[in-house]
Amino acid sequence: MRGFWKILGVVVCGLVVLLGVGIGVLLYKGFQLNAEGAAFVDAAIPAISAQWSEAELLDRATPEMKQDQANMTKLFDSLRRLGKLIKYNGATGNTDSSFDSETGTTITGTYTATGDYQNGTATFDVVTVKRDGHWMINGFWFKGELTPDAGTGKSG
């Protein structure tokens, strides 16, 4: 009977160690995905907003997002009023992984980024997905605030 308890104790300890290692790997992968997603957004926003280029967004967009060209044109018409990028302040957010037996693992990220522009400031909400090892933008929204003297020729 004593041998049984020793073997059971070793098995339980082994399972606890394996569980700890598994949790550690998942945490590491989660932090790695967060860093990858934030780096993707940190490269995308300045590239898109340097000249307010629809092409830069389309290069990074999912096929689903590319189908909505009419709204994208309206979006960029609004964004261009902010003027040139002065300072990009970075993105914050995180990723989420889910598994579906039919589609496999889906990795999505939600990020908020801010920037200072010639005629105001903007806050961007960006939804990203990672497919086939590549990050893409699946949602792109903004809230812009024009400075009171924007477009008047005054400098403040």
C-alpha positions, 0 to 999 in steps of 0.5 A: 500500500505504501508503494501505491501512495509513493507512485501516486505522489510522484504522478501528481507532482509530475502533473503539477509540474507539467501544468505549471510549464503549460501555463508558463508557455501560454503566458509567454506566447500571450505576451509575445502575441501582444508585443507582435500585435502592438508592433504591427499597429505601431508600424501601420498607423504612422505609415497610413497617416504620414500621407493619409494613404488609403493604399497603406491601409489596404496593404494591411487590411483583411479581404473583408475590410477591403470590400468596404471601399466607399466607407474607406474613402469617407474615412480618409476624407475626414482624416486628411483634415487633421494634416500631417503627422507630428508625433505618434504616441504608440498603441496599447491593447492586447490579443485574444486567442480562441479555438474552433474545431472547424476554423482552428485558432483565431488570434485577434487584437484590439488596440488604441493608438494616439497621434498628434497632427498638424491640425489636431489629435486623433485616437485610433481604435484598431482591430487586428487578426493574425492569419497564416502568420501575418497580421492584418487590420480588420477594423479601423476607427478614429476620433479626431479633434481639430484645434480651434484654429485649424485651417485658418492659417493661424499658428498657435 
